[in-house]
């Protein structure tokens, strides 16, 4: 029940702000992104990602609804608009899981562009999709 | 030192005359025509005018066209009323009931819209709504730069001189000085392989620039959302701009001709960039924050704090909020303004780079009243 309510709230949040993406004509990764990493039993299925660009590197955080996960490395290959994000996070047992997210930017020209691909860590993986807000 | 280079200025003036002529032959639409209309979809229509929508940013003439047993209404898109009126046309040039023949290219989305490359009266064959952005002929001898009583050059009109604005830019697209790349007035490259030559872009910026070009610039926010021109694009529009010097308050207002009556302020009172406009230091702005000072006869303006909501030039060159512009305004003579801008944006470009062009004084005229929102698209 609690999970269903949480999912509903998150879904409404995503739907509610999806149409309000602010214009952003700079580096394509910069901004706040909301979406899902499916089948993630470690951190839940809903995720917020905040990315920034300082002229040399992409940095940011992943927020699954609890504590922020600092991004260790994020790269953009503009030839294919492919994205790779690496981050270490704490699991429920206090151990560390290493996430690798790989995806491709779609609707590049839109402020509410998206990244779709996959995520994986030491013991799981699934589809990954986030949309810029 | 720059201002002592008289020979350079004379050369610049002569070059400006040539550049003005080059720039004048291009289409002057506020948006890239090929973003909306397909250059490979040419069509000629014969029909009867049903309505003339004489509003910015583009005039539309609606016409009924017989197609077999049915009559279809087409929208013919033309230049803005400002440009049409400057060429002697008016809302009464054609009237409902008139027969016309229109040749042009049709809309990419399949709707019954056509860009009117040619409009002819069917009865006489005479052409109407032709637009040329020819600048007025230059004077035989350049007239001296008007100055204020203290000797400082006047960037606009003074109490003693005639008012006016700056128009007829010799360039309509930002390109690094010394680079010769073939493109149209809206910044569409003739050869996409030239993309990397336009400016020293980082790989992501070059890829994004190419992407925008491949989409015929149809994603330009100035077209999609009627946004005003930001950054150096303010000085690339044929609709011009006006510089109002408020010397008592040590500031210059830049009235943007194609900017929905927007303006920016350049502060000359010696203030620092940080905190200059009261607490918005963390909020990047559409026009950035500008401070300026005089270097001899040149006004040097330092602008930072831009947001990323716009394209800062036609053609789709990107920028980030790390953008800093160093602009140099020099009134070479009464009719000629040299505008030089150095782009510093280490989030987008591999090094600073500079672009320069000329503008012509349009004396005795009001800045065109252009509101993009009047009539969309």
Interface residues (C-beta under 8 A of the other chain):
Chain A: X22 X23 X24 X25 X26 X27 X28 X30 X53 X54 X55 X76 X78 X79 X81 X108 X109 X110
Chain B: X203 X204 X206 X207 X208 X211 X212 X215 X219 X221 X225 X308 X309 X310 X311 X318 X319 X320 X321 X322 X346 X347 X348
